C-alpha cells in the first residue's frame, strides 16, 4: 500500500528535514511565475488528445480551455 502526505502533514514534515529552509514568500511567487510560463509551453508541445484526457479543471493549468 502506498501512502501519500498532503496538505499540512506534508508541510510539517518538510519543515523537519535537515538542511532545508522554509520557502520565503518571494520564492513561492517566483516559482509560480516559472510554472505559469512552463505549463502553457508544455501544452503547445503536447498532443491535443493528451490534454483532453486530463481530469476536469486541469486544462486551465496549462492555459487551455476544454474538457480537461
Beta strands, then each sheet from edge to edge (+ up, - down):
end
